Amino acid sequence: MGVRPPVPHTTPQASHLHVFAARLPVASTVSGRPQPSAKPSILTGSSTSGPTSSKTTPTHWTTTGPPSSTTGSPSTPTPTTVSTTPIGAPTSPGQPSTTPPTTSILTSTVPPISTPRISTSTSFVASSSIVICCSLNDTYYAPGELVYNGTHGDTCYYVNCSLDCNLEFFNWSCPSTPTTQPPTTPSVPATSKPLPACPDFDPPRQENETWWLCNCTMATCKYNNTVELVEVKCDPPPMPTCSNGLAPVRVMDPNGCCWHWECDCYCTGWGDPHYVTFDGLYYSYQGNCTYVLVEEATPTVDNFGVYIDNYHCDVNDQVSCPRTLIVRHETQEVLLKTVHMMPVTVQVQVNRQVVALPYKKYGLQVYESGINYVVDIPDLGALISYNGLSFSVRLPYRLFGNNTKGQCGTCTNTTADDCVLPSGEVTDDCEVAADQWVVNDPSKPHCPHISFTTRSPATSPPVGRGTTARKDCASPLCELIKDSLFAECHALAPPQHYYEACMFDSCFVPNSGLECASLQTYAALCAQEGICVDWRNHTHGACPVTCPAHREYRACGPAEEPTCNPSQQNSTRLVEGCFCPEGTMNYAPGFDVCVDFCGCVGPDNVPREFGEHFEFDCKHCLCLEGGSGITCRPKTCAPEQRVECREDGTYPVREVDPLDTCCNVTSCKCNASLCREQPPLCPLGFQVKSQMVPGRCCPRYSCEPKGVCVIDQAEYQPGSPVYSSKCQNCICTDRRDNATQLNVISCTHVPCNTSCNPGFELVDAPGECCKKCQQTQCVINLPDNQKLVLKPGDRKRDSLDNCTFFSCVKAHDQLISSVSSITCPDFDPSTCLPVSGPVSVGSGGPQCIPRNETRVACSTISVVREISYDGCTALVTMNDCSGSCGTFAMYSAQAQSLDHKCSCCKEYRTSQREVTLQCPDGGTLSHTYTHIESCLCQDTVCQLPSQRRTRRSGPRVLGPGTG
């Protein structure tokens, strides 16, 4: 694999420094009072003074660690020549000095500066009233102010800022109780280790020993507790070119003074899905298993890795999308899991347990940044983000350079070795390599189980190979990437990969919104480079972002949203997302509350000002000044009063006081079931009515009218019929009788017929309400729709046919109407017996006595007739008597008159039979009639001697319905 070329470093240069204080020497004391004594000498460099000492070059220095092989060697600071002034050697410890020595501290003085900073000056003017002139370890002191004090063994010391802005050192023997000293034994110093030239420093330093101090200051032990201080200046190195097209980042050297450029490892994936490796190589891969995005090739971090869970996101299983991003670090496994796509909802799990954000534990933190969910591992400088449509992995080169493997490549600042197989073999097809970085996932049994040490390179094209965008596809959304909208970003982040990915998604998964993923990923990359592009307004609603009501959308907002408790990182990264409106800020991480002032926010998410008193959860709370949080104490309630419930139906209840919901109160409550008074029993037509009286628990009862009619122990609603008698029609009215308070019943007689049809007369009907129409005459329907009415016994000739007669007979209280017609055969005199005298032709035709008359004996014949009674009718099969009998009329010349002999074919034996008549109203009526059982010729009186013999039709029984 390739090696990233060395990255330029800054070149350190030395400049003058000022006072440095370390462990102090032992001094003398007089009568227990502190006296100035000899001190270590501090040499300060001066860029303008000439050399006055030969010892100007430090012999060696110490650093915090070895320099990186990829970042170049740290520069060696070159000290300037310094001038030294000898200082009296310290006296032996514990040996009093009779004359306190006069000592001074060598300093270099520079003009006062206007702002506090780590500098070489020992004079600083803060304002017109207070002069701050001494500086030590980035702390400033006024003239006469104590800088520090302490003890070392039996020596006491302190440092003071003098009136002329110099640090003055004082030391003396600490007072103590005399003790018996053990006998001293002369010791022979070891000859293998030289005595330190600066023994009074902690730790003691050898001559020419060099070490780093704060503020990029290098100290060198010269001789006799004399130290030389050198400040390092750095020149900016030239900027390199990163193969991934991104701008390099500044990284401090191990000494913490100079810096150099590095190309961070930045891998991203989006859509279905498309990848850009750490070194900027673009490829697409449509596998639907779980894969390694990045792991260390040579592990230096315990259990570190980033993995992606893909799934097929189209109906044809041609393309896949990211579903879960998995981050492992030491004992924790973080899952950023998409649980809903539109709108995107991401769930965060740590070790398979859902957690709330922000989450921070064991050197790992998870938080929201705009629309992204970020896993941050500060010790590694790793930032992994996911938003449901895309992911990104940013790792520092100083820790992961040339030491990564997986679908994100090798991070060597060259694309030549990005498509590497788990075996370490490099291939020219990243899709082939990506297919082999499968992770054994029990939830995906369809995926192969991979052993990276045994699997050979794929010989067949993996999923998604060859699925390039069709040339006939067109997408206005994708054209935005190459449009002038992103023109400012094109020079910092090449757009071609994102445009190709967008066109691929537009062709293979149209109308799925995956084009938005390419735009979103490219815009996020531009934002990381400091270029803000508000692109969603140009999609005409195709790529919307919905924000909660209390937040507003911004294309570029701070990655770390300002809060009342700002972090120390002061990140300048930009991200898109939903932010608090202008003039407000998020209260604190983990609080989705926008505030316009910084105070306190309790569990109710209501902002409170500092010093504000409020009640919450039945507690008196106070928002403490200075952001110290909220303190609460339980609310104290007044003693409850004893309550006695004497009213009927009431009982004592302890409940929440409506005037103070934090306290309880005992009151009398009403329960109607406890009332002793029972409702009365009301008579028919009345009902019990209860009336609640204000201030009374139990109701008052009364019997109130229902507004109904009552008769025969029955109630009737107004408008309903009421049965009183069959001869009356009664109805319940809505009028109320003031005496009875019941509704009045109104009755009328049932309507009766006042006339009857022809042939019928009104007669009394016992037990009935009205007279009824009874047939008293025969009614015969004539052909011209006329009705002929005949009384019983009447006989009438048809006015249009003299040979037709109508008659009415009443037999056994039954009216029988009949129609008779006389039919005369053609007259043939030869068939007649000779008569004495001329033959006369009557109204019925010529008359004769037949010579050989063929006669039919009298007998019964079956006929069908209609019986009608009281308007009800029926067709009945009955018998008639028909046949010839010895009937004739002959002129007697002797008597000179007609001799008659009449014999009639009449009923001989009859019976009464019953028939069911059908009535017009659909009912039936049982009726009895006379049935002829047999017939016989019987003599009868001839009543029409002048008429010829006629042949009569049989009788027809008619009832009232006929006329």
BAPAVEX-289829 format. One record per residue (C-alpha): x, y, z negated. Coordinates in steps of 0.5 Angstrom, whole numbers, plus 500, padded with zeros to 3 digits. Example, Ala and Ser with C-alpha at 12.3 -4.5 7.8 and 13.67 -1.06 7.14 Angstrom:
<rs>
525491484527498486
</rs>
This chain:
<rs>
500500500502507501505512496502519495508524497510528491506534489510541489511543481512550479519552477520554470525560469527563462526569459527573452523570446523573439522571432522563430521561423522554421524551414528556410535555406535555399537562396539565389535568384537573378533572372527569375526575380526573387531577391533577398538572400541569406537566412537562418539566424534567430537568436533572442534572449535578452534579460539585460544584455551581457553574454556575447556568445559562449553557447548559452546553455542548451545541451538537451531538449525533447518533451511529450513524455516522461515526467510523473514520479509523483509530481516531481521532475520538470524544471530545466529552463535557464536561457539568458545570455544572448547576443548574436550577429553573423549572417552570411552563409547560404549559397549552394542550391541551384548556383546563381548569385551575381550580387544579391546579398543584403540580409536582416533578421535579428529581433528583440523589440519590446513596447506594444501591448494592449491585448493580443496574447502569446508574447515576445513582441514583434510589434502590436498596435490594434487601433489608431488606424491599423498598425499590427506589428509582426507576430508569428505563432500567435498571429499578427500582421500589418506592415507590408502584409504577406505572412506566408509563402511556399516551396522547398524542393526547387526553392520558392520562398515567402515571408513578409512583414516589413515597414519597420515591423521585422519579418523579411525572408525571400527565396529563389530558384523556382522556374522549371523545364530543364531536364537531362541530369543524370551523371553524378557519382561522388559520395563519401559522407558517413563518418558515424553521423555528424552533419546537422548544425541547422540543416534547413529546419524541418526536421534538421537539428543537430548542434545544441539540440533542444526542442519545445515550441508553442507558447512555452518556448524552448529552441536550441540549435546553436550553429550554422542554422542559428537557433536560440529561443528561450521562454520559460517562466514558472513560479507557483509551488506551495499548496499541499494538504489532501487527506480527503479534506478537499482543495488540491487542483492545478495540473499542467506539467507534461511540457505544458508550461508549468503546473503542480498541485494534485489531490484528485481521487473523489469518492461519494456515497449517499443515503443507506448508504454511506461512503467517503473513500478517495482519501476521505475515510468514512464508513457505512455499509448496508449490503444489498448486492452489486459491488465494485466501487472502483476498478484499476488495480493494474489495468491501463484502460480497457474495461474501466470500472464503476459499480453500484447496485444496492437494495434494501429500502426499509421494511425491516431489511436493515438498511440499503439504498443505491438503485443503479450506478453502472459505468463500464468503459471499453465497449460501452456499459452505462446504467443510471437506473432509478425508476421512481423515487418521489420525485426521483426519476432516472433512466439512462441505458447504454448497453441495455438500451434506453438512450436520450440525453445528451449521449456522446459516442466512442469517447464517452458522454452522458448528460444532465447537470442540474439534478445530476446525471453525469457520465463524462470520459474526457480522455480519462478526466473521469466524472461520475454523477448520480441523482437517485439518492447519491453518487460521486466518482472523481478521477484525476490523480495523474492517471489513477493515483495509487492504482484503484481498488474497490469500495472507494479505496486506493487513492494514495492520499492516506486513509491507512490503506483504504480498507483493502480486500480483493486479495490485496490485504489491508484490514482496519474495518472497511465494512468487512472489506466492502462486503467482499467486493461483490459482483456476480449479478444474475438478477440477484441469486441471493448474493454470493458468487465471488472469486476475488482470487480465492475468497478469504476475508470475512470472519463474521460481521457484515450486514450493517456492522454495528448499526451506529446511530442511537444517542436518543435520536434527534433530527432538526434536518441533520442539525442544519449541517453543523449550523451556521448555514454551512459555516463557510463550507466547514473549513473547506469540507469537514461536515462530520461524516455527513452529520453522522450519516444523517443521524444514522438515517434519521434513527434507522429509517425515520420519515424516509427522506434519506436525511435529505441525501446527506444534506444534498451530498454535503451541499454538492461538495460545498458547491464543488468548492465554490461555496453555494448554500441554499439549504432546502428553504430551511427544511420547511418542505421536508426536502422539496425539488419540483421543477417544470413550469418553464424552469426555476429552482436554483441552489447553485447554477452552472454545471454546464447551463449556458446555451446558444452553442456553448462548449469549449470547456467553460466549466465553473462548477456549481450544481443545484437543479432546475434552470432557465429563468433569468434573462433566458438560456437553454437553447442547446444540449438535448433541447429542453427549451428556454429562449431569450434569443439565439436562433433556431429551434425545430422539432416543434420546440418553438424558438425562431429568430435568424432569418425567420421564415416559417411553416412546419410539417407542410414545409417552407422553412428558414432559420439560417443566419449564424446558427447554421440550422434550419433548411426546409423545402416542401410546400407547393400546392396549386393544382386541384380543380375537377369537381362534379357532384350533381346534387342528390346524396353527394359524392366527391371526397379528397381531403385536407384543405381547411384553409391550407392544411398542407394541401388537399382539395376535392369537395362534395360531401353528403351521405344521407344513405345515398339519397333517393327520396324515401321517408313517407308512411304516416298514419297513426298519431303522426310521425315522420319528421326530417328537416335539413335545409341549408345548402341541401344534402338530403332532408325534406320529409313530412308527417307531423302530429305526435300529440297523442289520441287515437282510437280503435287503431291505438295511440294514447299519450296525454294523461293516460286512460282510454278505454271506450266502454265500461260505462264511461271513463275516458282520458286523453287530453293535451288539447288538439283537434284542429280538424284531425290534428289529433288530441281530444278524448274526454269521457264521463259516465261511470259514477253510480250509487244513488242510495242503498243501506237499510234493507236494500233498494236500487233495482235495474241490473241488466247489462250493467251501467248502474242500478244495484242495491238488492236486499228486500228486507231482513236487517237484524243487528240489535245489541245497542248497535241499532238495526232492525229492518223487517219485511218478509213475513214480519214478526216483532217483539223485542221492546226490552224483552217481551219473551224475544221475537224477531221475524223475517222469512223469504224462502226461495228468494232468500231472506232469513231472519230469526230471533226467538226467545221464550224460556219458562222453567220454574213453575211446580204445580205438582208436575202439572196435571190437574185442570178443571178450573183455576190455573192462570198465569199468563205473560209467559208464566204459569201454565200447566200440563206436565204429568210426565213430560219427557219429550225429544223426538223431532229430528235434525240438529247441526248448527253453524250460521252466517249467510249474507248476500249482497254484502258478502258473507260466509259461515255455513254448517247447516241443519235445523229441525228440533224436537217435541211433537203432540202439541197442546192446548186444554180447556174443555169444560164441555165446550167451554173453550180451549181445545188445540192440537198443534203439531210442528217439527218441520223440514221434510226433505231439503236440497239446494247447496252452493256456498262461496261468500267472501266480499268486502272488496276481497272478491268472492260470490257464489251463492245457493241456499236451502239445506234441511236433509230430514225433519218430521212432525207435521200438523199445523193450524194453531194460530195463537190459542191464547198463548202458552207453549213457547220454545223457539230458537232456531232461525238465523239466515241474515243478508244485507250486511246485517242491517
</rs>
